Structures are given as structure tokens and as C-alpha cells.
Amino acid sequence: MAEVRRFLAFDLGAESGRAVLGTLEDGRIALEVIHRFRTEGVVMLGTRQWDLARIYEEMCAGLAICARDYTARLDGIGVDTWGVDFGLIAADGSVLGNPVHYRDKRNEGMQDAAFAKMPREEIYRRTGIQFLPFNTCYQLLSLVENDSPFLKAADSMLMMGDLLGYLLSGRRACEYTNASTTQLLDPAARDWDDELIAQLGLPRTLLPEIVPPGTVLGPILPELAAQTGIDPSTPIIAPATHDTGSAVAAVPVSGDAPWAYLSSGTWSLLGAEIDAPCVNEASLRYEFTNEGGVDHTIRFLKNIFGLWLVQECRRAWERDGESLNYEAMAAEAAAATPFAAIFDVDDPRLLAPEDMPETICTLSREAGCTPPATRGAIIRAALESLALKYRRTLHALDEVLGRKSEVLHIIGGGVQNRLLCQMTADACGVPVVAGPIEATALGNIGVQAIAAGAVSSLAEMREVIADSVSPVHYTPQDTRMWDELDAS
């Protein structure tokens, strides 16, 4: 009888988190979500931040549920989260306040401040990272420029996934895939770029050692094991702690045909997996980023506003007293008139608008379209605008890499939006393989399984995942309107 291995993945997104128990048996992984919780940030004294204590409390609840209702003996526990955000740790090991949310206003003007110290083109040449106003380097620069007292008291900095791993294990380390989101990493050397850090005037002493995905941080802290009932010998393993790194590792690839991926959730991340960084004039012009992946790969991708547009519309309408679910919203969008309004989904006003529906109407008007007048029309405008962006990004990706993608794998929660999946197949003109939904948790667990010796490699891990899931296939239908939109 094959040995049964069990792993717990904490998969935290910008809207929600979950504790997922993964059971590896007979070459398949079975998942069970044993605890769900909200992760949304809070605004306190004018600063948008993450409620770290509440997130930690929910993780402890997940551990206790696992020990009480499922098993206290695990082969590993791993945490993945969004990138760029971080917490500061004092010399005595205590956490200095809540980590600040990447959508906070403190990042305003920091790119210009950085470019005054080092030219934009040089920063990209050294890091290969897409310019986003909330990248870690600009958040750190904000602390320096504003003479933050937290910075003076800090001994080290930990990215969110690493911070939560530290709270479970007591070890401070920065996992490679998350380190690569900071725009402070040399992608070729896979280490901190000391010259860049010095020229930007950032405190190098805060940056911890970089460790590869699959590093065993140590056993769970004894007091946490006693509190939750988890076996005290359980190892805390750093998977790809950046959630997209875990998700891409779980793409169920088959065959040798060139493929691309779209990690679809609050953010959309569209790209390809390559063997070495691609940093040149074309990648800078199209604003592609080179982030670290599992097994020394590079996630060559572009960050795009994703289902955040829909999530914020829902939140705005619920403030007005409406009770909505995403399935009903998608049905309303499907019934709306096609191609009535298209807008630029990369407009910076979409980052943290006070009223997302009104912002979408404004952007549609500015693009020369009649503003959508109904809830379904607003959602349809968002989805079609996203699909058009996916098309243009995929074409740019293939141009830079000198190839033609023959299939697009969509992974993550966005897989559940069947309307958007079909729009994406039509817009991109390539077959879409949608699934798995829980790609991030599967990738998290898969890397843990490699670290535990239960799986031998990334390739074998993907075979196991492919045998464990049933993706949905979408064939391109009518692409003519998308061709016309792209030409306009």
C-alpha cells in the first residue's frame, strides 16, 4: 500500500484566505478546504494596512481545526501570500506594527524619487521587474524619505509570506520567489543587488538571507503546537511563498508546445515560464517582469488589474444595501450588450477608487464609449476590457520571446468565471485550458511534497497535479470583433 502524505497549505489572497489540507496518495493530490477567512485590509488612522493579528488568529484556528477534526500529524505546513508587502521585525523578534497595504497612499511619488537617484532604465536593467508604484523598493523608500520611526527600530524585513512563516517557525528568511517581487533582486545572481540598494539609500541590513522554495524553516514553534494540538515535530516549509509562484508551479502542462499562463484572481498575471531572465528594450517597452519561479525558473509575466474590478464593484453595490454573489453578477454581464464599452484596465485610477462602478463609467466615457448604465453592463465592460488586455499582452509576450503560444492555461479563482474564460479564448485566438481553481494551494502543497521527498521534481509534481484535476477546455469561437477592437 502506498504511503499517505499530508500537508497543510495556508493560501492567502488579498480578499480571502484558506487552510487547505492536501493528501498525497497513489500519485494524486486530494484537497479539502478546512477553514476559510477574510484577509481584507483595514484603514486605521488614515493608513491602509493588513490586520496581522487577525490573520494569525485565523491561521491558528485552521491549525486547531486540522488537529481536532483531521490529523495532528502533518508532513509539512506552508504559507503563500501576495507579494511586495512586508513587515518589520525588531531585534528582540517582535513585529513592529501592522504591515502596510500595497494600495496605501504612502507610495505616491516614490517612483519619481527613486528615478532621481537611479534612472528608470537602469533600475529595469538591473532587476528586470515591471514598474508598479507599490513595489517593495518604493515602499521602503517611502519609509526612508519620511524618516519613519519604525525603520529606526527595525532589525529585519520579512515579506508577508515569510512573515507568517516566521510566526509559525521562529526563523527569519526571505524565500526567493517573494524576494523577486521587491525590485531589489539581481535576477541573474538570484541575490540582493547591493549597488542598487545603496544608490536608492535603502537599509541593506534589513534584508534577510534568500532561500529557495522548498526550504525547511524548522519545526513548528513549541508553544504553537501546544496551543493548536499539531504534532510538535511538524516542519514549517517555505513553498513558493509568492502565491503566483505557487500557482504557476501547479500549471498542468502536457506536451512540448509553447504555452502561456494566466493566473486569474484579484490580479491577473499573464506570462510564460522561461529558463533565464529576459531583460531587453522590448521587455522594458512592454513592461514585462522577471520573477523567480520553482526549480530555478523565471516567471516572465505582466501584472494586470484583474477581478479586483468586479470585486470592488460588488463592494460598492453592497454598501448601497444590495446582496450579490459573483455567479449572479456574471449572469447579468452575459445578458448585457456585447462590446458596448471598452476602457483601459491599466489606468492608475483603478488601483484604489472610492467608487469602482463610477470610475469604470468615467474611463469608458473618456475612451469615447457610452458609459454602461446597468450593473450587468458595467461588469461586462470590465470583463471585455480585461480580455482585450489579455490578447494584447499575449501577443506582446510572444513577440518578445520570439514564439507563438499554442495554449493558454488559466489558473486560480477566475477559472470560475466561465464568461471571462470564453471571452479570453475568443480574444486571444488560442485554446484555453481552465483549471485548477486551487492552483496556488496545489503548488504550495506540491513544493512541500518535493521538500519532504514525496515527489522528486517539478515535472513529476505537475504530472501528479494533472492526474488530480479536470480542467475545462474553451475553444476560440468568433474572433472578428476582437480583431477590430485591437486595430482601433
C-alpha positions as CSV (number, residue, x, y, z in Angstrom):
1,M,0.0,0.0,0.0
2,A,1.3,3.4,-1.0
3,E,2.4,5.8,1.8
4,V,-0.1,8.5,2.5
5,R,1.4,12.0,3.0
6,R,-0.5,15.0,4.3
7,F,0.4,18.7,4.0
8,L,-1.4,21.9,5.1
9,A,-1.3,24.9,2.9
10,F,-2.2,28.4,4.0
11,D,-3.1,30.2,0.9
12,L,-3.8,33.9,1.5
13,G,-5.1,36.3,-1.1
14,A,-5.9,40.0,-0.9
15,E,-9.6,39.3,-0.3
16,S,-9.7,35.9,1.5
17,G,-7.5,33.1,2.9
18,R,-8.0,29.4,3.4
19,A,-6.3,26.5,5.2
20,V,-6.2,23.6,2.7
21,L,-5.4,20.0,3.7
22,G,-3.7,18.1,0.9
23,T,-3.5,14.3,0.9
24,L,-1.0,12.7,-1.5
25,E,-1.7,9.1,-2.2
26,D,-1.2,6.8,-5.2
27,G,0.1,9.7,-7.4
28,R,-2.8,12.0,-6.8
29,I,-3.4,15.0,-4.5
30,A,-6.8,15.4,-2.9
31,L,-7.6,18.8,-1.4
32,E,-10.0,19.8,1.3
33,V,-10.5,23.4,2.4
34,I,-10.9,23.1,6.2
35,H,-11.0,26.7,7.1
36,R,-11.9,30.0,5.3
37,F,-11.4,33.5,6.5
38,R,-11.3,37.1,5.3
39,T,-8.0,38.9,4.8
40,E,-9.1,42.3,3.6
41,G,-7.1,45.2,4.9
42,V,-8.3,47.9,7.2
43,V,-7.8,51.7,7.2
44,M,-6.6,52.9,10.6
45,L,-5.6,56.5,11.3
46,G,-5.5,57.1,7.6
47,T,-3.2,54.2,6.7
48,R,-4.4,51.2,4.8
49,Q,-2.9,48.1,6.4
50,W,-3.2,44.4,6.9
51,D,-4.7,43.1,10.2
52,L,-1.8,40.8,11.0
53,A,-3.1,39.7,14.4
54,R,-6.5,38.7,12.9
55,I,-4.8,36.8,10.1
56,Y,-2.6,35.0,12.5
57,E,-5.5,34.2,14.8
58,E,-7.4,32.7,11.8
59,M,-4.3,30.6,10.9
60,C,-4.1,29.3,14.5
61,A,-7.8,28.4,14.2
62,G,-7.0,26.5,11.0
63,L,-4.3,24.6,12.7
64,A,-6.6,23.7,15.6
65,I,-9.3,22.5,13.2
66,C,-6.8,20.4,11.4
67,A,-5.5,18.7,14.6
68,R,-9.0,18.2,16.1
69,D,-11.0,17.2,13.1
70,Y,-8.5,15.7,10.6
71,T,-5.0,14.9,11.8
72,A,-2.4,16.3,14.1
73,R,0.4,14.6,12.2
74,L,1.5,16.5,9.0
75,D,4.4,16.2,6.7
76,G,4.6,19.9,6.3
77,I,2.9,23.3,6.7
78,G,3.5,26.1,4.2
79,V,2.2,29.6,3.6
80,D,1.8,31.6,0.4
81,T,0.6,35.2,0.1
82,W,0.6,38.2,-2.3
83,G,4.0,39.8,-3.0
84,V,5.6,43.2,-2.4
85,D,4.2,43.9,1.1
86,F,6.3,43.3,4.2
87,G,6.5,43.5,8.0
88,L,9.4,44.9,10.1
89,I,10.9,42.9,12.9
90,A,12.7,44.4,15.9
91,A,16.0,42.9,17.3
92,D,14.1,41.1,20.0
93,G,11.9,39.3,17.4
94,S,8.7,41.3,17.9
95,V,6.7,42.6,14.9
96,L,6.6,46.4,14.6
97,G,3.0,47.2,13.8
98,N,0.8,46.0,11.0
99,P,2.3,45.6,7.5
100,V,1.1,48.5,5.3
101,H,-1.2,47.5,2.4
102,Y,0.2,48.0,-1.1
103,R,-2.8,50.2,-2.0
104,D,-1.9,52.7,0.6
105,K,-1.2,56.3,-0.4
106,R,2.3,56.4,1.1
107,N,3.6,55.1,-2.2
108,E,2.6,58.2,-4.1
109,G,5.5,60.0,-5.7
110,M,8.1,57.4,-4.7
111,Q,8.8,56.2,-8.2
112,D,9.9,59.7,-9.2
113,A,12.0,59.9,-6.0
114,A,13.7,56.6,-7.0
115,F,14.3,57.7,-10.6
116,A,16.0,60.8,-9.3
117,K,18.5,58.5,-7.6
118,M,18.9,56.0,-10.4
119,P,17.5,56.2,-13.9
120,R,14.4,54.2,-14.6
121,E,16.1,52.2,-17.4
122,E,19.0,51.3,-15.2
123,I,16.7,50.0,-12.4
124,Y,15.0,47.8,-15.0
125,R,18.3,46.6,-16.5
126,R,19.5,45.6,-13.0
127,T,16.2,43.9,-11.8
128,G,14.1,43.1,-14.9
129,I,11.0,44.0,-12.8
130,Q,7.8,45.7,-14.1
131,F,7.4,49.2,-12.7
132,L,4.5,49.3,-10.3
133,P,4.0,52.1,-7.8
134,F,3.7,49.7,-4.9
135,N,6.8,47.6,-5.4
136,T,8.7,46.9,-2.2
137,C,11.6,49.2,-3.1
138,Y,9.2,52.2,-3.3
139,Q,7.5,51.3,-0.1
140,L,10.9,51.1,1.7
141,L,11.9,54.4,0.1
142,S,8.8,56.0,1.5
143,L,9.9,54.9,5.0
144,V,13.3,56.4,4.4
145,E,12.0,59.7,2.8
146,N,9.6,60.2,5.7
147,D,12.1,59.3,8.4
148,S,9.9,56.5,9.8
149,P,10.4,55.6,13.4
150,F,9.5,52.0,12.5
151,L,12.5,51.9,10.2
152,K,14.8,53.1,13.0
153,A,13.6,50.4,15.4
154,A,13.7,47.6,12.7
155,D,16.3,44.8,12.7
156,S,14.9,43.0,9.6
157,M,12.2,43.0,7.0
158,L,10.1,40.0,6.0
159,M,7.8,39.7,3.0
160,M,4.2,38.7,4.0
161,G,4.5,35.0,3.3
162,D,7.9,34.9,5.1
163,L,6.5,36.9,8.0
164,L,3.7,34.4,8.6
165,G,6.3,31.5,8.2
166,Y,8.3,33.3,10.8
167,L,5.3,33.4,13.2
168,L,5.0,29.7,12.8
169,S,8.6,28.6,12.9
170,G,10.6,31.5,14.5
171,R,13.1,31.6,11.6
172,R,13.6,34.7,9.5
173,A,14.3,34.1,5.8
174,C,13.2,35.5,2.5
175,E,12.0,32.9,0.0
176,Y,13.4,33.5,-3.5
177,T,10.1,33.9,-5.4
178,N,8.9,36.5,-3.0
179,A,12.2,38.3,-2.9
180,S,12.0,38.7,-6.7
181,T,8.9,40.9,-6.3
182,T,10.7,43.6,-4.4
183,Q,12.6,45.1,-7.4
184,L,15.7,44.8,-5.3
185,L,16.9,41.5,-6.6
186,D,19.5,40.8,-9.3
187,P,17.6,38.1,-11.3
188,A,20.8,36.6,-12.8
189,A,22.7,36.3,-9.4
190,R,19.4,35.5,-7.6
191,D,20.6,37.7,-4.7
192,W,20.1,41.2,-3.4
193,D,21.5,44.0,-5.7
194,D,23.7,45.8,-3.2
195,E,24.6,48.6,-5.6
196,L,21.0,49.4,-6.4
197,I,20.1,49.3,-2.7
198,A,22.9,51.6,-1.8
199,Q,22.1,54.1,-4.6
200,L,18.5,54.3,-3.6
201,G,19.6,54.9,0.0
202,L,17.8,51.8,1.4
203,P,18.9,50.0,4.6
204,R,20.6,46.8,3.3
205,T,20.9,45.4,6.9
206,L,17.1,44.8,6.9
207,L,17.2,42.3,4.1
208,P,17.5,38.6,5.3
209,E,19.1,35.7,3.6
210,I,17.3,34.4,0.5
211,V,16.3,30.8,0.5
212,P,15.0,28.6,-2.4
213,P,11.4,27.3,-2.4
214,G,11.2,24.1,-0.6
215,T,13.4,25.2,2.3
216,V,12.5,23.7,5.7
217,L,12.4,26.6,8.1
218,G,12.3,24.3,11.2
219,P,9.7,22.7,13.3
220,I,6.5,24.5,14.4
221,L,7.1,26.6,17.5
222,P,6.5,24.5,20.6
223,E,4.0,26.9,22.1
224,L,2.0,27.0,18.9
225,A,2.0,23.2,18.8
226,A,0.7,23.1,22.3
227,Q,-1.9,25.7,21.6
228,T,-3.3,24.1,18.5
229,G,-2.7,20.4,19.0
230,I,-0.4,20.0,16.0
231,D,2.4,17.5,16.4
232,P,5.5,19.5,17.6
233,S,7.8,17.8,15.1
234,T,5.8,19.1,12.1
235,P,8.1,21.0,9.7
236,I,7.3,24.5,8.5
237,I,8.3,24.6,4.9
238,A,8.7,27.7,2.7
239,P,6.9,26.8,-0.6
240,A,6.9,29.4,-3.3
241,T,5.7,31.9,-0.8
242,H,4.6,34.3,-3.5
243,D,1.2,33.0,-4.4
244,T,1.7,33.4,-8.2
245,G,4.9,31.4,-7.8
246,S,3.0,28.5,-6.2
247,A,0.1,28.8,-8.8
248,V,2.4,28.7,-11.8
249,A,4.2,25.6,-10.4
250,A,0.8,23.9,-10.5
251,V,0.1,24.5,-14.2
252,P,-0.9,21.0,-15.5
253,V,1.4,21.2,-18.6
254,S,1.5,18.4,-21.1
255,G,3.5,18.1,-24.3
256,D,6.2,20.3,-25.7
257,A,4.0,23.0,-27.4
258,P,4.7,26.6,-26.3
259,W,2.3,27.6,-23.5
260,A,1.4,30.6,-21.5
261,Y,-0.4,31.0,-18.3
262,L,-2.9,33.5,-16.8
263,S,-3.2,33.5,-13.1
264,S,-6.6,34.9,-12.6
265,G,-7.8,36.4,-9.3
266,T,-7.7,39.9,-7.7
267,W,-4.8,40.4,-10.1
268,S,-4.3,38.9,-13.5
269,L,-0.8,37.8,-14.2
270,L,-0.1,36.7,-17.8
271,G,3.2,35.2,-18.8
272,A,5.4,32.3,-19.7
273,E,7.9,30.1,-17.8
274,I,11.4,30.5,-19.1
275,D,14.9,29.3,-18.1
276,A,16.7,32.6,-17.7
277,P,15.8,36.3,-17.2
278,C,14.7,38.2,-20.4
279,V,15.8,41.8,-19.9
280,N,16.0,43.9,-23.0
281,E,14.5,47.0,-24.7
282,A,11.4,45.1,-25.9
283,S,10.7,43.7,-22.4
284,L,11.0,47.2,-20.9
285,R,8.8,48.7,-23.6
286,Y,6.0,46.2,-22.9
287,E,6.7,46.3,-19.1
288,F,7.3,42.6,-18.6
289,T,8.7,41.4,-15.3
290,N,11.1,38.7,-14.4
291,E,10.1,37.0,-11.2
292,G,11.5,33.9,-9.6
293,G,9.9,30.5,-10.0
294,V,10.2,27.0,-8.7
295,D,13.3,24.9,-9.8
296,H,15.3,27.9,-10.9
297,T,12.7,29.0,-13.5
298,I,11.7,32.6,-14.3
299,R,8.1,33.7,-14.4
300,F,8.2,36.2,-17.3
301,L,4.9,38.0,-17.0
302,K,2.9,41.2,-16.8
303,N,0.8,42.3,-13.9
304,I,-2.7,43.4,-15.0
305,F,-5.6,44.7,-12.9
306,G,-7.8,41.6,-12.6
307,L,-11.1,40.6,-11.0
308,W,-10.4,43.4,-8.5
309,L,-12.5,45.5,-10.8
310,V,-15.5,43.2,-10.2
311,Q,-14.7,42.7,-6.5
312,E,-14.8,46.4,-5.9
313,C,-18.0,46.9,-7.9
314,R,-19.6,44.3,-5.7
315,R,-18.3,46.0,-2.6
316,A,-19.7,49.4,-3.8
317,W,-23.1,48.0,-4.6
318,E,-23.3,46.1,-1.3
319,R,-22.6,49.4,0.5
320,D,-25.8,50.6,-1.1
321,G,-27.6,47.7,0.6
322,E,-27.6,45.1,-2.2
323,S,-26.7,41.4,-1.6
324,L,-24.8,40.0,-4.5
325,N,-22.8,36.9,-5.5
326,Y,-20.3,36.6,-8.3
327,E,-22.4,33.9,-10.2
328,A,-25.4,36.2,-10.4
329,M,-23.2,39.2,-11.5
330,A,-21.7,37.1,-14.3
331,A,-25.2,36.1,-15.5
332,E,-26.1,39.8,-15.6
333,A,-23.0,40.5,-17.6
334,A,-23.7,37.7,-20.0
335,A,-27.1,39.2,-20.8
336,A,-25.7,42.7,-21.4
337,T,-25.0,44.1,-24.9
338,P,-21.5,43.0,-26.1
339,F,-18.8,45.5,-26.8
340,A,-20.8,48.5,-25.7
341,A,-17.9,50.0,-23.6
342,I,-14.2,49.3,-23.5
343,F,-11.7,51.1,-21.2
344,D,-8.0,50.9,-20.2
345,V,-7.8,48.4,-17.3
346,D,-4.3,49.7,-16.5
347,D,-5.5,53.2,-15.6
348,P,-4.0,54.1,-12.2
349,R,-7.3,55.4,-11.0
350,L,-8.4,51.8,-10.8
351,L,-5.8,51.0,-8.1
352,A,-7.9,52.1,-5.1
353,P,-11.0,54.0,-6.3
354,E,-13.7,55.2,-3.9
355,D,-16.4,54.1,-6.3
356,M,-15.4,51.5,-8.8
357,P,-18.6,51.5,-10.9
358,E,-18.4,55.3,-11.3
359,T,-14.7,55.0,-12.2
360,I,-15.5,52.4,-14.9
361,C,-18.1,54.7,-16.3
362,T,-15.7,57.7,-16.3
363,L,-13.0,55.7,-18.1
364,S,-15.5,54.3,-20.7
365,R,-16.7,57.9,-21.4
366,E,-13.1,59.1,-21.8
367,A,-12.4,56.2,-24.2
368,G,-15.3,57.5,-26.4
369,C,-17.8,54.9,-25.4
370,T,-21.3,55.4,-23.9
371,P,-20.9,54.8,-20.2
372,P,-22.5,51.5,-19.1
373,A,-25.9,52.2,-17.4
374,T,-26.7,48.9,-15.7
375,R,-24.9,46.6,-13.3
376,G,-24.6,43.9,-15.9
377,A,-23.3,46.4,-18.5
378,I,-20.6,47.6,-16.1
379,I,-19.4,44.1,-15.3
380,R,-19.4,43.2,-19.0
381,A,-17.4,46.3,-19.8
382,A,-14.8,45.2,-17.1
383,L,-14.6,41.6,-18.4
384,E,-14.3,42.5,-22.1
385,S,-11.7,45.2,-21.3
386,L,-9.7,42.6,-19.4
387,A,-10.0,40.0,-22.2
388,L,-8.7,42.6,-24.7
389,K,-5.8,43.4,-22.4
390,Y,-5.0,39.7,-22.2
391,R,-5.0,39.5,-26.0
392,R,-2.6,42.4,-26.4
393,T,-0.4,41.1,-23.6
394,L,-0.2,37.6,-25.0
395,H,0.8,39.0,-28.4
396,A,3.5,41.1,-26.9
397,L,4.8,38.2,-24.8
398,D,5.1,36.0,-28.0
399,E,6.8,38.9,-29.8
400,V,9.4,39.4,-27.1
401,L,10.1,35.7,-26.7
402,G,10.1,35.1,-30.5
403,R,7.5,32.3,-30.4
404,K,3.8,31.5,-30.7
405,S,1.8,30.3,-27.7
406,E,-0.4,27.4,-28.7
407,V,-2.4,27.1,-25.5
408,L,-3.2,29.4,-22.6
409,H,-3.6,27.9,-19.2
410,I,-5.9,29.9,-16.9
411,I,-5.5,29.0,-13.2
412,G,-6.9,30.4,-9.9
413,G,-10.3,31.6,-8.8
414,G,-11.0,33.4,-12.1
415,V,-11.5,30.0,-13.6
416,Q,-15.0,30.0,-12.1
417,N,-16.0,33.0,-14.3
418,R,-16.9,30.9,-17.4
419,L,-17.9,34.1,-19.4
420,L,-14.4,35.6,-18.9
421,C,-12.7,32.3,-19.9
422,Q,-14.6,32.1,-23.2
423,M,-14.0,35.8,-23.8
424,T,-10.3,35.2,-23.3
425,A,-10.2,32.2,-25.7
426,D,-12.0,34.3,-28.3
427,A,-9.9,37.4,-27.8
428,C,-6.5,35.6,-27.7
429,G,-7.5,33.2,-30.5
430,V,-5.9,30.2,-28.8
431,P,-7.4,27.2,-26.9
432,V,-7.8,27.9,-23.2
433,V,-7.4,25.2,-20.6
434,A,-9.1,26.5,-17.4
435,G,-8.0,24.9,-14.1
436,P,-7.2,24.1,-11.5
437,I,-9.1,26.6,-9.4
438,E,-7.0,25.8,-6.4
439,A,-3.7,26.1,-8.3
440,T,-2.0,28.1,-5.6
441,A,-2.8,25.6,-2.9
442,L,-1.8,22.7,-5.1
443,G,1.5,24.4,-6.0
444,N,2.1,25.2,-2.3
445,I,1.5,21.5,-1.3
446,G,3.5,20.2,-4.3
447,V,6.6,22.1,-3.3
448,Q,6.2,20.9,0.2
449,A,6.0,17.3,-1.2
450,I,9.2,17.8,-3.1
451,A,10.9,19.1,0.1
452,A,9.6,16.1,2.0
453,G,10.9,13.7,-0.6
454,A,7.4,12.5,-1.6
455,V,7.8,13.9,-5.1
456,S,11.1,14.0,-7.0
457,S,10.8,17.1,-9.2
458,L,8.8,19.9,-10.6
459,A,8.0,17.8,-13.6
460,E,6.7,14.9,-11.5
461,M,4.8,17.3,-9.4
462,R,3.0,18.7,-12.4
463,E,2.2,15.1,-13.6
464,V,0.6,14.4,-10.2
465,I,-1.4,17.6,-10.4
466,A,-2.5,16.8,-14.0
467,D,-3.8,13.4,-12.8
468,S,-5.6,15.1,-9.8
469,V,-7.7,17.7,-11.6
470,S,-10.2,18.0,-14.5
471,P,-9.7,21.3,-16.4
472,V,-12.3,22.8,-18.6
473,H,-11.4,23.4,-22.2
474,Y,-12.5,26.5,-24.2
475,T,-12.2,26.7,-28.0
476,P,-12.0,30.1,-29.7
477,Q,-15.3,30.9,-31.5
478,D,-15.8,34.3,-33.1
479,T,-12.6,36.4,-33.1
480,R,-13.6,39.1,-35.6
481,M,-14.8,41.7,-33.2
482,W,-11.6,41.3,-31.1
483,D,-9.5,41.8,-34.2
484,E,-11.4,45.1,-34.9
485,L,-11.0,46.3,-31.3
486,D,-7.3,45.5,-31.4
487,A,-6.9,47.5,-34.6
488,S,-8.8,50.5,-33.2
